[in-house]
Amino acid sequence: MEETVERLFKSDILQDLMARFDAAGEYKKLGDFENYVFEVTYRGKPAILRVTHSSHRKKEEIDSELEWMDYLQKNGVTCPGCFRSKQQLLVETAVAEDGSNFYACLYTKAPGSLVKVGSAEFNDKLFFSWGEVIGKMHAVTKNYKPSGHKRPSWDEEELLDIEQYVSENDIVMNTNAIIKELESLPANNSNYGLIHSDVHSGNFFFDGETVHVFDFDDCSYHWFASDIAIPLYYSLLYGFTGNDEAEAKKFSVNFYQKFLTGYQKHNELPADLFKHLPLFLRLRDITLYSVLEKKIPLEERNEYTLNMMDKIRNRILSNRAIIDLSEDEIMTVNS
């Protein structure tokens, strides 16, 4: 979290927001990268309290996020439900000392547990369920119509305005070239809609049978192919830190074999998916590099982070995706 926000987030603000949801008492901090996330107790059961600063999201963006989550859950997608506060509000607002706002939401805690990349549970059964929940989400979202404020579209992502965080001209130029290429893609109800945008292994629990997705903070109007690219991207990023491209390719082919089979239980594959996957893998390199530059000061970057950022930078400069999969290889997966 940025230092400016850290200085504003006093303990009394947290206690006030917890009390508004009748979740006062002990809590456990789970994360603080883009939002503050806490495990609290609500009506005798664990629940998740998320606190967002107004510099990150507007209240109407959070309102529309929760509305979409509610729609997904009512239509069979395994995602958290939302609790109302004592004032029957889904979003409570606390004012910081500088006049900015903190917004709080309370969610059900998903069943299951995190699955670490490379663990025994990170296997074909998980990959199938992972694809299944995303396929279900895409099928359901085709009929979704927001009642009020819409979530942002992909081109409103502040991280794509990369010159705010990166001074290297070649990276800025390559970013703009990818944006231009994306703008030329067809967008229709069969390949484009409101998607999660960040379904990596840190944003779901697995109960041994079913993937339960959470953290919808980045949901946006985007191509379905992006939601299909991101799971493989992060699996490779965290699972293959060396240079064994043969093993990475072998994993990728097997991953998509299981993932896409699960996906197709609920939704047809988007047209030209295999042609466009490299583009969305490259796009994720850009947004990840941008957020790391934004969130982690140079003096706080450890060797692991510096090494990862160096590899991402080199891929951006050379216009390479994290994995080189030919269309024929991927088509073989789906045959």
C-alpha positions as CSV (number, residue, x, y, z in Angstrom):
1,M,0.0,0.0,0.0
2,E,1.2,3.5,-0.8
3,E,2.7,5.4,2.2
4,T,0.2,8.2,1.8
5,V,-2.7,5.8,2.3
6,E,-0.9,4.0,5.1
7,R,-0.6,7.2,7.1
8,L,-4.3,7.8,6.8
9,F,-5.5,4.4,7.7
10,K,-5.7,4.7,11.5
11,S,-6.7,1.9,13.8
12,D,-9.8,3.8,14.9
13,I,-11.1,3.9,11.2
14,L,-10.8,0.1,11.1
15,Q,-12.5,-0.4,14.4
16,D,-15.3,2.0,13.4
17,L,-15.9,0.1,10.1
18,M,-15.8,-3.3,11.8
19,A,-18.4,-2.0,14.4
20,R,-20.7,-0.8,11.6
21,F,-20.9,-4.4,10.3
22,D,-21.2,-5.8,13.8
23,A,-17.9,-7.5,13.3
24,A,-16.0,-5.8,16.2
25,G,-13.4,-7.8,18.1
26,E,-10.3,-9.7,17.0
27,Y,-9.2,-9.6,13.4
28,K,-6.4,-11.0,11.2
29,K,-4.8,-9.0,8.5
30,L,-4.7,-11.0,5.2
31,G,-3.4,-8.4,2.7
32,D,-2.7,-4.8,2.0
33,F,-1.4,-4.5,-1.6
34,E,-4.3,-2.6,-3.3
35,N,-6.9,-3.0,-0.6
36,Y,-6.8,-3.8,3.1
37,V,-8.2,-7.3,3.7
38,F,-9.0,-8.7,7.1
39,E,-10.5,-11.9,8.4
40,V,-13.1,-11.0,11.1
41,T,-15.9,-12.8,12.9
42,Y,-19.5,-12.1,11.9
43,R,-22.4,-13.9,13.7
44,G,-20.0,-16.5,15.0
45,K,-18.4,-17.3,11.7
46,P,-15.3,-16.1,9.8
47,A,-15.9,-13.4,7.2
48,I,-13.8,-11.1,5.1
49,L,-13.7,-7.4,5.6
50,R,-12.2,-5.4,2.7
51,V,-11.3,-1.7,3.1
52,T,-10.6,0.4,0.0
53,H,-9.2,3.9,-0.2
54,S,-10.9,6.4,-2.5
55,S,-7.6,6.9,-4.4
56,H,-8.0,3.3,-5.7
57,R,-11.8,2.9,-6.3
58,K,-14.8,5.2,-6.3
59,K,-17.8,4.1,-4.3
60,E,-19.9,3.6,-7.4
61,E,-17.3,1.3,-8.8
62,I,-17.6,-0.8,-5.6
63,D,-21.4,-0.7,-5.8
64,S,-21.3,-2.1,-9.3
65,E,-18.7,-4.8,-8.4
66,L,-21.0,-6.0,-5.6
67,E,-24.1,-6.0,-7.9
68,W,-22.3,-8.2,-10.4
69,M,-21.0,-10.6,-7.8
70,D,-24.6,-10.9,-6.5
71,Y,-25.8,-11.7,-10.1
72,L,-23.1,-14.3,-10.6
73,Q,-23.8,-16.0,-7.3
74,K,-27.6,-16.1,-8.0
75,N,-26.8,-17.7,-11.3
76,G,-24.6,-20.5,-10.0
77,V,-21.1,-19.1,-10.0
78,T,-19.1,-20.0,-6.8
79,C,-18.2,-16.6,-5.4
80,P,-18.7,-14.9,-2.1
81,G,-21.9,-13.3,-0.9
82,C,-22.1,-9.9,0.7
83,F,-23.4,-8.9,4.1
84,R,-25.1,-5.6,4.9
85,S,-24.1,-3.3,7.7
86,K,-26.3,-2.5,10.7
87,Q,-27.6,0.4,8.6
88,Q,-28.4,-2.1,5.8
89,L,-25.7,-0.8,3.6
90,L,-23.4,-2.9,1.4
91,V,-20.7,-0.3,1.4
92,E,-19.8,1.7,4.5
93,T,-17.8,5.0,4.3
94,A,-15.4,6.4,6.8
95,V,-13.8,9.8,6.3
96,A,-10.0,10.1,6.8
97,E,-8.3,13.1,8.3
98,D,-7.5,14.6,4.9
99,G,-11.1,14.4,3.7
100,S,-10.6,11.3,1.6
101,N,-12.7,8.2,2.1
102,F,-12.2,4.6,3.1
103,Y,-14.9,2.2,1.9
104,A,-15.7,-1.1,3.6
105,C,-17.5,-4.3,2.4
106,L,-18.1,-7.5,4.3
107,Y,-18.1,-10.9,2.4
108,T,-18.6,-14.5,3.2
109,K,-15.4,-16.4,3.5
110,A,-15.0,-18.9,0.7
111,P,-14.8,-22.6,1.6
112,G,-11.6,-24.5,0.9
113,S,-8.0,-23.1,0.9
114,L,-5.4,-21.6,-1.3
115,V,-3.4,-23.9,-3.5
116,K,0.2,-23.1,-3.9
117,V,1.6,-23.3,-7.5
118,G,3.7,-26.4,-7.7
119,S,2.1,-28.2,-4.7
120,A,0.5,-31.7,-5.0
121,E,-2.9,-30.1,-5.1
122,F,-1.9,-27.9,-8.1
123,N,-3.0,-30.6,-10.5
124,D,-5.2,-31.6,-13.4
125,K,-8.3,-31.7,-11.2
126,L,-7.8,-28.2,-10.1
127,F,-7.1,-27.0,-13.6
128,F,-10.4,-28.5,-14.8
129,S,-12.4,-26.8,-12.0
130,W,-10.5,-23.5,-12.6
131,G,-11.6,-23.5,-16.3
132,E,-15.1,-24.6,-15.3
133,V,-15.7,-21.7,-13.0
134,I,-14.4,-19.2,-15.5
135,G,-16.5,-20.7,-18.3
136,K,-19.5,-20.5,-16.1
137,M,-18.8,-16.9,-15.3
138,H,-18.5,-16.0,-18.9
139,A,-21.6,-17.8,-19.9
140,V,-23.6,-16.0,-17.1
141,T,-22.2,-12.5,-17.7
142,K,-23.4,-12.6,-21.4
143,N,-26.9,-11.8,-20.0
144,Y,-25.9,-9.3,-17.3
145,K,-27.1,-5.7,-17.5
146,P,-26.1,-3.4,-14.7
147,S,-28.8,-1.4,-13.0
148,G,-26.6,1.7,-12.6
149,H,-22.9,2.6,-12.8
150,K,-21.0,0.3,-15.1
151,R,-17.6,-1.2,-14.2
152,P,-14.7,0.3,-16.2
153,S,-13.7,-1.1,-19.6
154,W,-10.1,-2.5,-20.2
155,D,-8.9,0.8,-21.7
156,E,-9.7,2.8,-18.6
157,E,-7.2,0.8,-16.6
158,E,-4.8,3.4,-15.1
159,L,-1.9,0.9,-15.2
160,L,-2.0,1.1,-19.0
161,D,-1.1,4.8,-18.7
162,I,2.3,3.4,-18.0
163,E,4.3,6.6,-18.4
164,Q,3.0,7.5,-14.9
165,Y,5.2,4.8,-13.5
166,V,7.8,4.0,-16.1
167,S,10.2,6.4,-17.7
168,E,11.7,4.1,-20.3
169,N,10.5,5.2,-23.7
170,D,10.7,1.8,-25.4
171,I,8.4,0.3,-22.8
172,V,5.9,3.1,-23.2
173,M,6.0,2.7,-27.0
174,N,5.5,-1.1,-26.9
175,T,2.6,-0.6,-24.4
176,N,0.9,1.9,-26.8
177,A,1.4,-0.6,-29.7
178,I,-0.4,-3.3,-27.7
179,I,-3.2,-1.0,-26.8
180,K,-3.6,-0.1,-30.5
181,E,-3.7,-3.8,-31.4
182,L,-6.3,-4.5,-28.8
183,E,-8.5,-1.6,-30.1
184,S,-8.6,-3.4,-33.5
185,L,-10.0,-6.6,-32.1
186,P,-13.7,-7.5,-32.6
187,A,-15.8,-7.2,-29.5
188,N,-19.2,-8.8,-29.3
189,N,-21.4,-10.7,-26.8
190,S,-19.7,-14.0,-27.6
191,N,-16.1,-12.9,-26.8
192,Y,-16.4,-9.7,-24.7
193,G,-18.1,-8.7,-21.5
194,L,-17.7,-8.1,-17.8
195,I,-15.0,-10.4,-16.5
196,H,-13.1,-11.0,-13.3
197,S,-9.7,-10.0,-14.9
198,D,-7.5,-11.5,-12.2
199,V,-8.3,-15.2,-11.6
200,H,-4.9,-16.4,-10.5
201,S,-4.3,-19.0,-7.8
202,G,-4.2,-16.4,-5.1
203,N,-7.7,-15.3,-5.8
204,F,-9.6,-18.5,-5.2
205,F,-10.0,-21.3,-2.7
206,F,-10.3,-24.9,-3.8
207,D,-12.3,-27.4,-1.6
208,G,-11.0,-30.5,-3.4
209,E,-13.8,-30.4,-6.0
210,T,-14.7,-26.8,-6.8
211,V,-12.9,-23.5,-7.2
212,H,-14.5,-20.6,-5.3
213,V,-13.4,-17.3,-6.8
214,F,-13.0,-14.1,-4.8
215,D,-11.4,-10.6,-5.1
216,F,-13.4,-9.0,-7.8
217,D,-11.7,-5.7,-7.3
218,D,-10.3,-5.6,-10.9
219,C,-13.5,-6.8,-12.7
220,S,-13.9,-4.9,-16.0
221,Y,-15.3,-5.1,-19.5
222,H,-12.7,-7.1,-21.4
223,W,-12.2,-9.9,-23.8
224,F,-12.9,-13.3,-22.4
225,A,-9.5,-14.4,-23.7
226,S,-7.9,-12.3,-21.0
227,D,-9.5,-14.3,-18.3
228,I,-8.2,-17.5,-20.0
229,A,-4.7,-16.1,-20.4
230,I,-4.2,-14.9,-16.9
231,P,-4.4,-18.3,-15.1
232,L,-1.6,-19.7,-17.3
233,Y,0.4,-16.5,-17.0
234,Y,0.6,-16.6,-13.2
235,S,1.1,-20.3,-13.1
236,L,4.2,-19.9,-15.3
237,L,5.3,-16.7,-13.5
238,Y,5.4,-18.5,-10.1
239,G,5.9,-22.0,-11.1
240,F,8.8,-21.7,-13.6
241,T,11.3,-19.1,-12.3
242,G,14.2,-20.7,-14.2
243,N,14.8,-20.9,-17.9
244,D,13.6,-24.4,-18.7
245,E,11.3,-23.5,-21.7
246,A,10.7,-27.1,-22.6
247,E,9.2,-27.9,-19.2
248,A,7.2,-24.7,-19.2
249,K,5.8,-25.5,-22.6
250,K,4.9,-29.1,-21.5
251,F,3.1,-27.7,-18.5
252,S,1.3,-25.1,-20.5
253,V,0.0,-27.7,-23.0
254,N,-1.3,-29.9,-20.2
255,F,-2.7,-27.0,-18.3
256,Y,-4.8,-25.9,-21.2
257,Q,-5.9,-29.4,-22.0
258,K,-7.6,-29.7,-18.7
259,F,-8.5,-26.0,-18.2
260,L,-10.2,-25.6,-21.6
261,T,-12.1,-28.9,-21.1
262,G,-13.6,-27.5,-17.9
263,Y,-14.3,-24.1,-19.6
264,Q,-16.2,-25.7,-22.4
265,K,-18.6,-27.4,-20.0
266,H,-20.4,-24.1,-19.7
267,N,-19.2,-21.8,-22.5
268,E,-17.9,-22.1,-26.1
269,L,-14.4,-20.9,-26.6
270,P,-14.2,-17.4,-28.0
271,A,-13.5,-17.1,-31.7
272,D,-9.8,-16.6,-32.5
273,L,-8.9,-17.4,-28.9
274,F,-5.6,-19.2,-29.8
275,K,-4.6,-16.4,-32.2
276,H,-5.0,-13.7,-29.5
277,L,-3.7,-15.5,-26.4
278,P,-0.1,-14.3,-26.9
279,L,-1.4,-10.7,-27.0
280,F,-3.2,-11.0,-23.6
281,L,-0.2,-12.7,-22.1
282,R,1.9,-9.7,-23.2
283,L,-0.8,-7.4,-21.8
284,R,-0.5,-8.9,-18.4
285,D,3.2,-8.4,-18.4
286,I,2.6,-4.7,-18.9
287,T,0.0,-4.3,-16.2
288,L,2.0,-6.3,-13.7
289,Y,5.2,-4.4,-14.4
290,S,3.2,-1.1,-14.1
291,V,1.7,-2.1,-10.7
292,L,5.0,-3.2,-9.3
293,E,6.6,0.1,-10.3
294,K,3.7,1.9,-8.7
295,K,3.4,-0.1,-5.5
296,I,7.0,-1.1,-4.5
297,P,9.6,1.6,-4.0
298,L,13.1,0.7,-5.4
299,E,14.6,0.4,-1.9
300,E,12.0,-2.2,-0.9
301,R,12.5,-4.6,-3.9
302,N,14.2,-7.8,-2.9
303,E,16.3,-10.0,-5.2
304,Y,13.3,-12.1,-6.2
305,T,11.2,-9.0,-7.2
306,L,14.1,-7.4,-9.0
307,N,14.8,-10.6,-11.0
308,M,11.1,-11.0,-11.9
309,M,10.8,-7.4,-13.0
310,D,13.9,-7.7,-15.1
311,K,12.5,-10.7,-16.9
312,I,9.1,-8.9,-17.5
313,R,10.9,-5.8,-18.7
314,N,13.0,-7.9,-21.2
315,R,9.8,-9.6,-22.5
316,I,8.1,-6.2,-23.0
317,L,11.0,-4.8,-24.8
318,S,11.3,-7.8,-27.1
319,N,7.5,-8.1,-27.7
320,R,7.6,-11.7,-26.4
321,A,4.9,-13.5,-24.4
322,I,5.7,-15.4,-21.2
323,I,5.4,-18.6,-23.2
324,D,5.7,-19.3,-26.9
325,L,2.9,-21.6,-27.9
326,S,2.1,-22.0,-31.6
327,E,-1.5,-22.1,-32.7
328,D,-1.1,-25.7,-33.9
329,E,0.2,-26.8,-30.4
330,I,-2.8,-25.3,-28.7
331,M,-5.3,-26.6,-31.3
332,T,-3.9,-30.1,-30.6
333,V,-4.8,-29.6,-27.0
334,N,-8.4,-28.9,-27.9
335,S,-8.8,-31.7,-30.5
